[in-house]
Amino acid sequence: MSEHLPNHDCNNFIKKVFLVLDGELPDNDRKLFIQDIERCKGCLEHYDIEKSFKDFINAKFDRKSCSKELKKEIITKISQLQAT
């Protein structure tokens, strides 16, 4: 399938790598991107580093939610500020 890919452009890789990692490219475009960078060892290594870093951050990031009471208090204070 790589014969259908355009010539590899490392600058194009830089523009798309974060879109791919953030899931902002359609699935078909993501697959073509991966096939494209597999032809360039430097881009593939860079992609792997960025992906590993993003995975590490996501694993360490602990999402916490505030209590319903705190949410209600915040909404009340915002409403009061908007009224003034």
N, CA, C and O of each residue as an XYZ file, in Angstrom:
336
protein
N       0.808     -1.190      0.000
C       0.000      0.000      0.000
C       0.856      1.261      0.000
O       0.366      2.328     -0.368
N       2.133      1.164      0.407
C       2.989      2.336      0.468
C       3.226      2.949     -0.906
O       3.625      4.110     -0.991
N       2.994      2.205     -1.984
C       3.165      2.781     -3.303
C       2.131      3.863     -3.593
O       2.319      4.652     -4.519
N       1.044      3.920     -2.827
C       0.015      4.938     -2.992
C       0.290      6.170     -2.135
O      -0.435      7.161     -2.224
N       1.310      6.116     -1.326
C       1.639      7.242     -0.452
C       2.484      8.259     -1.210
O       3.304      7.885     -2.048
N       2.285      9.542     -0.920
C       3.140     10.561     -1.545
C       4.553     10.473     -0.976
O       4.798      9.750     -0.011
N       5.472     11.211     -1.576
C       6.833     11.245     -1.053
C       6.788     11.716      0.396
O       6.018     12.611      0.743
N       7.611     11.112      1.228
C       7.632     11.456      2.651
C       8.210     12.860      2.839
O       9.196     13.225      2.199
N       7.588     13.637      3.718
C       8.023     14.995      4.036
C       8.068     15.125      5.554
O       7.025     15.143      6.207
N       9.269     15.215      6.116
C       9.421     15.294      7.572
C       8.725     16.527      8.147
O       8.239     16.476      9.276
N       8.664     17.623      7.409
C       7.971     18.815      7.894
C       6.478     18.551      8.050
O       5.852     19.057      8.982
N       5.909     17.770      7.153
C       4.501     17.410      7.238
C       4.251     16.547      8.478
O       3.194     16.639      9.103
N       5.214     15.722      8.822
C       5.111     14.890     10.024
C       4.937     15.770     11.255
O       4.062     15.520     12.084
N       5.762     16.788     11.372
C       5.719     17.677     12.535
C       4.346     18.314     12.673
O       3.846     18.478     13.786
N       3.737     18.673     11.558
C       2.424     19.324     11.588
C       1.333     18.371     12.068
O       0.353     18.809     12.671
N       1.491     17.067     11.807
C       0.410     16.122     12.090
C       0.586     15.283     13.347
O      -0.391     14.713     13.833
N       1.784     15.187     13.887
C       2.027     14.241     14.976
C       1.113     14.484     16.180
O       0.584     13.530     16.750
N       0.925     15.723     16.567
C       0.089     15.983     17.740
C      -1.388     15.803     17.427
O      -2.165     15.439     18.309
N      -1.787     16.050     16.183
C      -3.168     15.782     15.791
C      -3.469     14.297     15.899
O      -4.544     13.900     16.348
N      -2.510     13.482     15.485
C      -2.679     12.024     15.573
C      -2.735     11.591     17.033
O      -3.622     10.831     17.421
N      -1.807     12.063     17.835
C      -1.743     11.653     19.235
C      -2.952     12.125     20.032
O      -3.352     11.473     20.996
N      -3.535     13.250     19.638
C      -4.714     13.763     20.333
C      -6.011     13.208     19.767
O      -7.096     13.558     20.232
N      -5.901     12.336     18.755
C      -7.092     11.725     18.169
C      -7.918     12.696     17.345
O      -9.131     12.525     17.225
N      -7.285     13.712     16.774
C      -8.006     14.736     16.030
C      -7.999     14.520     14.521
O      -8.529     15.346     13.778
N      -7.405     13.421     14.057
C      -7.450     13.101     12.635
C      -8.418     11.950     12.422
O      -8.503     11.049     13.257
N      -9.147     11.969     11.313
C     -10.012     10.821     11.009
C      -9.186      9.537     10.935
O      -7.994      9.573     10.631
N      -9.820      8.424     11.211
C      -9.135      7.130     11.289
C      -8.338      6.824     10.019
O      -7.207      6.348     10.105
N      -8.905      7.087      8.856
C      -8.210      6.800      7.603
C      -6.952      7.650      7.457
O      -5.912      7.149      7.030
N      -7.041      8.945      7.815
C      -5.873      9.828      7.763
C      -4.811      9.390      8.758
O      -3.617      9.470      8.472
N      -5.242      8.927      9.921
C      -4.292      8.449     10.933
C      -3.538      7.226     10.418
O      -2.326      7.117     10.603
N      -4.254      6.310      9.774
C      -3.606      5.106      9.227
C      -2.590      5.473      8.152
O      -1.492      4.918      8.115
N      -2.955      6.409      7.277
C      -2.021      6.856      6.245
C      -0.802      7.530      6.862
O       0.320      7.349      6.388
N      -1.022      8.308      7.918
C       0.076      8.975      8.617
C       1.053      7.941      9.173
O       2.266      8.072      9.010
N       0.518      6.918      9.828
C       1.376      5.875     10.410
C       2.150      5.151      9.314
O       3.347      4.908      9.462
N       1.483      4.805      8.221
C       2.177      4.152      7.099
C       3.278      5.049      6.551
O       4.359      4.572      6.208
N       3.006      6.334      6.469
C       3.982      7.285      5.942
C       5.207      7.365      6.840
O       6.333      7.277      6.351
N       5.007      7.530      8.151
C       6.177      7.712      9.028
C       6.969      6.425      9.211
O       8.132      6.472      9.613
N       6.364      5.284      8.926
C       7.113      4.031      9.018
C       8.234      3.967      7.978
O       9.127      3.125      8.073
N       8.184      4.849      7.001
C       9.226      4.892      5.969
C      10.414      5.749      6.382
O      11.447      5.740      5.713
N      10.277      6.494      7.488
C      11.347      7.395      7.930
C      11.696      7.055      9.383
O      10.902      7.297     10.292
N      12.874      6.498      9.588
C      13.284      6.074     10.928
C      13.272      7.229     11.928
O      12.855      7.047     13.072
N      13.720      8.402     11.516
C      13.762      9.559     12.418
C      12.373      9.988     12.856
O      12.148     10.267     14.034
N      11.435     10.042     11.906
C      10.060     10.447     12.236
C       9.385      9.393     13.109
O       8.654      9.726     14.042
N       9.632      8.129     12.803
C       9.035      7.056     13.598
C       9.556      7.093     15.035
O       8.786      6.914     15.979
N      10.845      7.322     15.203
C      11.415      7.425     16.553
C      10.835      8.636     17.289
O      10.516      8.550     18.475
N      10.701      9.751     16.591
C      10.135     10.955     17.203
C       8.686     10.706     17.617
O       8.268     11.108     18.703
N       7.931     10.050     16.759
C       6.536      9.713     17.066
C       6.472      8.823     18.318
O       5.659      9.058     19.213
N       7.324      7.813     18.370
C       7.337      6.907     19.527
C       7.667      7.654     20.822
O       7.083      7.370     21.868
N       8.593      8.599     20.754
C       8.949      9.389     21.938
C       7.760     10.239     22.375
O       7.410     10.257     23.555
N       7.141     10.939     21.436
C       5.988     11.781     21.767
C       4.837     10.950     22.326
O       4.179     11.362     23.282
N       4.591      9.780     21.733
C       3.511      8.908     22.197
C       3.811      8.397     23.602
O       2.926      8.380     24.458
N       5.044      7.985     23.841
C       5.429      7.499     25.168
C       5.276      8.591     26.216
O       4.798      8.332     27.320
N       5.679      9.810     25.875
C       5.559     10.921     26.809
C       4.092     11.209     27.113
O       3.725     11.393     28.274
N       3.258     11.249     26.086
C       1.824     11.502     26.275
C       1.200     10.391     27.126
O       0.408     10.675     28.025
N       1.547      9.144     26.853
C       1.032      8.022     27.644
C       1.470      8.126     29.103
O       0.684      7.853     30.011
N       2.727      8.521     29.329
C       3.246      8.683     30.680
C       2.468      9.757     31.429
O       2.051      9.548     32.568
N       2.274     10.900     30.790
C       1.539     12.007     31.425
C       0.113     11.577     31.742
O      -0.388     11.838     32.836
N      -0.537     10.922     30.795
C      -1.916     10.473     31.024
C      -2.004      9.475     32.171
O      -2.981      9.474     32.920
N      -0.996      8.631     32.313
C      -0.996      7.638     33.387
C      -0.797      8.301     34.752
O      -1.330      7.829     35.756
N      -0.039      9.383     34.788
C       0.253     10.063     36.053
C      -0.795     11.094     36.432
O      -0.884     11.493     37.593
N      -1.582     11.525     35.470
C      -2.578     12.568     35.696
C      -3.796     11.946     36.369
O      -4.444     11.063     35.807
N      -4.096     12.405     37.555
C      -5.217     11.871     38.319
C      -6.364     12.870     38.265
O      -6.287     13.953     38.845
N      -7.413     12.498     37.571
C      -8.562     13.398     37.457
C      -9.406     13.288     38.712
O      -9.816     12.203     39.125
N      -9.651     14.444     39.301
C     -10.477     14.484     40.499
C     -11.630     15.438     40.249
O     -11.492     16.448     39.559
N     -12.737     15.102     40.813
C     -13.920     15.936     40.674
C     -14.238     16.548     42.035
O     -14.050     15.922     43.078
N     -14.720     17.779     41.995
C     -15.079     18.400     43.260
C     -16.473     17.937     43.677
O     -17.229     17.391     42.873
N     -16.789     18.160     44.922
C     -18.070     17.713     45.463
C     -19.223     18.496     44.852
O     -19.026     19.583     44.307
N     -20.416     17.944     44.944
C     -21.611     18.618     44.443
C     -21.846     19.928     45.189
O     -22.300     20.912     44.606
N     -21.534     19.929     46.477
C     -21.708     21.139     47.278
C     -20.793     22.257     46.773
O     -21.215     23.407     46.650
N     -19.546     21.910     46.485
C     -18.604     22.911     45.989
C     -19.047     23.426     44.621
O     -18.981     24.629     44.366
N     -19.494     22.537     43.745
C     -19.991     22.961     42.434
C     -21.156     23.940     42.587
O     -21.216     24.962     41.904
N     -22.084     23.611     43.499
C     -23.244     24.471     43.721
C     -22.805     25.839     44.239
O     -23.328     26.865     43.806
N     -21.847     25.853     45.164
C     -21.343     27.108     45.722
C     -20.674     27.963     44.646
O     -20.853     29.180     44.619
N     -19.921     27.342     43.778
C     -19.254     28.067     42.691
C     -20.286     28.676     41.745
O     -20.168     29.837     41.354
N     -21.287     27.894     41.384
C     -22.343     28.387     40.493
C     -23.088     29.549     41.139
O     -23.411     30.529     40.467
N     -23.361     29.447     42.427
C     -24.041     30.527     43.143
C     -23.199     31.798     43.121
O     -23.722     32.880     42.855
N     -21.913     31.682     43.394
C     -21.033     32.854     43.403
C     -20.916     33.475     42.014
O     -20.874     34.699     41.888
N     -20.863     32.661     40.990
C     -20.813     33.194     39.620
C     -22.103     33.936     39.313
O     -22.079     35.019     38.728
N     -23.218     33.360     39.704
C     -24.517     34.018     39.479
C     -24.569     35.353     40.206
O     -25.086     36.333     39.669
N     -24.042     35.400     41.415
C     -24.029     36.646     42.178
C     -23.143     37.691     41.502
O     -23.486     38.873     41.478
N     -22.011     37.263     40.958
C     -21.123     38.184     40.270
C     -21.771     38.732     38.998
O     -21.618     39.906     38.662
N     -22.485     37.870     38.309
C     -23.153     38.296     37.087
C     -24.287     39.266     37.364
O     -24.596     40.115     36.527
N     -24.913     39.150     38.532
C     -26.039     40.018     38.909
C     -25.564     41.420     39.270
O     -26.346     42.369     39.206
N     -24.297     41.567     39.649
C     -23.802     42.888     40.059
C     -23.267     43.679     38.899
O     -22.814     44.810     39.079
